[in-house]
Amino acid sequence: MIFERVARAKVNLFLHVGPPGDDGYHPIASLMVFADVGDQVCFVEGDGPGLRLTGPFAGPLSAGGDNLIVRARDRLLAGRTATWAPFHLGLDKQLPIASGLGGGSADAAAALVLLRRALALDATDADLLDIAAGLGSDVPACLESRSVVATGRGDRLTPAPPLPVLDAVLVNPLRPSPTGAVYEAYDGAVAPAGDALPPWPAVFAGADDVAAFLVRCRNDLQAPAIALQPLIAGVLTALEDAPETLLARMSGSGATCFALCRSATDSASLAARLTAVRPDWWVRACRFGT
């Protein structure tokens, strides 16, 4: 028996960040969407135990107790009677590491959903959400991989305003951008506007409306990430100069950037051209909100 689930890439269309509180955590406000590309997580019965890693970005990963998938599995199964057959989990790692796409969080969320289904566990949605929250601030949103607005530490989630399906291109220069280091750099020059949410328009009629709205928003981690990894600036310039791009911005703490496009034809054209010009970059045409 095999179960599979795509751990969809998370993209922050905007990310407003406030100064750290007394507990050291930064309040945020972010519009998070999910792409139709990601890692593949699978459950395989009859050949366990453990976590098996494959894919172009599996090399640096550990299959031990520090892997979020393993932590998710162990927390979900803790205290439950082992009445199931041997199994193992697999991860086909297609997303770059430390890329601002929430890959590890999405992998853990996918593992929770797969295990509940494959093992017919009595865990409720609230149980999964509680475990997810203990694994990381992005994991709860990744459980359903639907567009949400995240506030607080990223743990307060509300449905996003209705968005059209958005065609886009994701680009990563294949350099890691560790979240902790980026937040430390951000603390040297906190964004004065802080974590306030922007006013929402009454309706988004299409990609042009979304881009016009996002122009008034920010990713407050973009400048500190560029200071630590200047290649991000080159990615943004390449996207901003492209005729297909409505808006370009970095996602999360980087180094992945995205370009919103008006159509799938435009996103495919931009991705093909960038792949030819920069074969050393990771480039994917995708859709948000499918």
TAGI-V15945 format. One record per residue. N is the residue number from 1. D_LAST is the distance of its C-alpha to the last C-alpha in Angstrom with 2 decimals. Layout:
n->N d_last->D_LAST
n->N d_last->D_LAST
//
This chain:
n->1 d_last->27.47
n->2 d_last->24.31
n->3 d_last->21.05
n->4 d_last->18.16
n->5 d_last->15.08
n->6 d_last->12.90
n->7 d_last->13.74
n->8 d_last->10.81
n->9 d_last->12.29
n->10 d_last->12.82
n->11 d_last->13.46
n->12 d_last->15.93
n->13 d_last->15.59
n->14 d_last->19.07
n->15 d_last->21.48
n->16 d_last->24.77
n->17 d_last->27.36
n->18 d_last->30.69
n->19 d_last->33.88
n->20 d_last->34.32
n->21 d_last->35.98
n->22 d_last->39.01
n->23 d_last->36.92
n->24 d_last->35.56
n->25 d_last->31.93
n->26 d_last->30.16
n->27 d_last->28.49
n->28 d_last->25.16
n->29 d_last->22.74
n->30 d_last->19.25
n->31 d_last->15.84
n->32 d_last->13.54
n->33 d_last->9.86
n->34 d_last->8.22
n->35 d_last->7.61
n->36 d_last->6.83
n->37 d_last->10.64
n->38 d_last->13.21
n->39 d_last->16.32
n->40 d_last->17.04
n->41 d_last->19.10
n->42 d_last->21.23
n->43 d_last->23.97
n->44 d_last->26.94
n->45 d_last->29.81
n->46 d_last->33.38
n->47 d_last->33.59
n->48 d_last->33.61
n->49 d_last->33.74
n->50 d_last->31.94
n->51 d_last->28.94
n->52 d_last->28.64
n->53 d_last->27.07
n->54 d_last->25.99
n->55 d_last->24.02
n->56 d_last->24.94
n->57 d_last->24.81
n->58 d_last->26.45
n->59 d_last->29.93
n->60 d_last->30.38
n->61 d_last->28.91
n->62 d_last->31.17
n->63 d_last->30.73
n->64 d_last->33.08
n->65 d_last->33.04
n->66 d_last->31.54
n->67 d_last->28.20
n->68 d_last->25.60
n->69 d_last->24.62
n->70 d_last->28.31
n->71 d_last->28.78
n->72 d_last->25.93
n->73 d_last->27.46
n->74 d_last->30.94
n->75 d_last->30.19
n->76 d_last->28.41
n->77 d_last->31.27
n->78 d_last->34.09
n->79 d_last->36.61
n->80 d_last->35.12
n->81 d_last->37.43
n->82 d_last->36.55
n->83 d_last->36.68
n->84 d_last->33.97
n->85 d_last->34.61
n->86 d_last->34.34
n->87 d_last->30.92
n->88 d_last->29.32
n->89 d_last->25.96
n->90 d_last->24.59
n->91 d_last->22.50
n->92 d_last->21.40
n->93 d_last->21.17
n->94 d_last->19.04
n->95 d_last->18.50
n->96 d_last->21.66
n->97 d_last->23.81
n->98 d_last->24.24
n->99 d_last->21.54
n->100 d_last->20.03
n->101 d_last->16.70
n->102 d_last->17.71
n->103 d_last->18.05
n->104 d_last->20.93
n->105 d_last->19.50
n->106 d_last->16.28
n->107 d_last->18.70
n->108 d_last->20.89
n->109 d_last->18.28
n->110 d_last->17.12
n->111 d_last->20.85
n->112 d_last->21.53
n->113 d_last->19.02
n->114 d_last->20.28
n->115 d_last->23.88
n->116 d_last->23.79
n->117 d_last->22.46
n->118 d_last->24.66
n->119 d_last->27.77
n->120 d_last->27.34
n->121 d_last->28.14
n->122 d_last->28.98
n->123 d_last->26.99
n->124 d_last->25.31
n->125 d_last->22.10
n->126 d_last->24.62
n->127 d_last->26.25
n->128 d_last->23.15
n->129 d_last->22.45
n->130 d_last->26.09
n->131 d_last->26.08
n->132 d_last->22.93
n->133 d_last->24.61
n->134 d_last->27.65
n->135 d_last->25.90
n->136 d_last->24.44
n->137 d_last->22.94
n->138 d_last->19.36
n->139 d_last->19.36
n->140 d_last->18.89
n->141 d_last->15.60
n->142 d_last->14.37
n->143 d_last->15.37
n->144 d_last->12.31
n->145 d_last->10.06
n->146 d_last->8.94
n->147 d_last->9.97
n->148 d_last->13.74
n->149 d_last->17.04
n->150 d_last->19.42
n->151 d_last->23.15
n->152 d_last->26.42
n->153 d_last->26.32
n->154 d_last->22.55
n->155 d_last->23.19
n->156 d_last->22.87
n->157 d_last->19.33
n->158 d_last->18.40
n->159 d_last->15.23
n->160 d_last->14.07
n->161 d_last->14.95
n->162 d_last->12.42
n->163 d_last->10.47
n->164 d_last->9.21
n->165 d_last->6.24
n->166 d_last->8.43
n->167 d_last->9.90
n->168 d_last->12.03
n->169 d_last->14.64
n->170 d_last->15.70
n->171 d_last->19.46
n->172 d_last->21.82
n->173 d_last->25.58
n->174 d_last->26.05
n->175 d_last->28.13
n->176 d_last->27.50
n->177 d_last->27.30
n->178 d_last->28.43
n->179 d_last->27.30
n->180 d_last->30.81
n->181 d_last->32.54
n->182 d_last->30.22
n->183 d_last->30.80
n->184 d_last->34.52
n->185 d_last->34.53
n->186 d_last->32.71
n->187 d_last->35.48
n->188 d_last->37.97
n->189 d_last->36.61
n->190 d_last->34.52
n->191 d_last->32.44
n->192 d_last->34.59
n->193 d_last->31.79
n->194 d_last->30.67
n->195 d_last->27.70
n->196 d_last->27.66
n->197 d_last->24.45
n->198 d_last->24.23
n->199 d_last->24.64
n->200 d_last->21.44
n->201 d_last->21.44
n->202 d_last->21.51
n->203 d_last->18.34
n->204 d_last->15.88
n->205 d_last->16.21
n->206 d_last->14.34
n->207 d_last->14.04
n->208 d_last->17.84
n->209 d_last->18.07
n->210 d_last->15.82
n->211 d_last->17.97
n->212 d_last->21.12
n->213 d_last->20.37
n->214 d_last->19.64
n->215 d_last->22.91
n->216 d_last->24.71
n->217 d_last->23.16
n->218 d_last->23.93
n->219 d_last->23.41
n->220 d_last->26.86
n->221 d_last->26.73
n->222 d_last->26.29
n->223 d_last->30.02
n->224 d_last->31.36
n->225 d_last->28.98
n->226 d_last->30.23
n->227 d_last->33.76
n->228 d_last->33.33
n->229 d_last->31.33
n->230 d_last->32.21
n->231 d_last->30.03
n->232 d_last->27.05
n->233 d_last->28.84
n->234 d_last->29.02
n->235 d_last->25.29
n->236 d_last->24.73
n->237 d_last->27.49
n->238 d_last->26.08
n->239 d_last->22.72
n->240 d_last->24.50
n->241 d_last->26.87
n->242 d_last->24.30
n->243 d_last->24.24
n->244 d_last->20.48
n->245 d_last->19.86
n->246 d_last->19.38
n->247 d_last->19.61
n->248 d_last->20.14
n->249 d_last->20.47
n->250 d_last->20.87
n->251 d_last->18.55
n->252 d_last->20.42
n->253 d_last->23.87
n->254 d_last->23.02
n->255 d_last->23.65
n->256 d_last->20.14
n->257 d_last->19.48
n->258 d_last->16.59
n->259 d_last->16.85
n->260 d_last->14.72
n->261 d_last->15.12
n->262 d_last->15.34
n->263 d_last->13.78
n->264 d_last->12.61
n->265 d_last->16.35
n->266 d_last->17.31
n->267 d_last->15.14
n->268 d_last->16.44
n->269 d_last->19.90
n->270 d_last->19.99
n->271 d_last->18.86
n->272 d_last->21.45
n->273 d_last->24.15
n->274 d_last->23.73
n->275 d_last->23.75
n->276 d_last->26.97
n->277 d_last->28.59
n->278 d_last->27.67
n->279 d_last->27.46
n->280 d_last->28.28
n->281 d_last->24.93
n->282 d_last->21.64
n->283 d_last->19.18
n->284 d_last->15.60
n->285 d_last->13.44
n->286 d_last->9.73
n->287 d_last->6.57
n->288 d_last->5.87
n->289 d_last->3.80
n->290 d_last->0.00
//
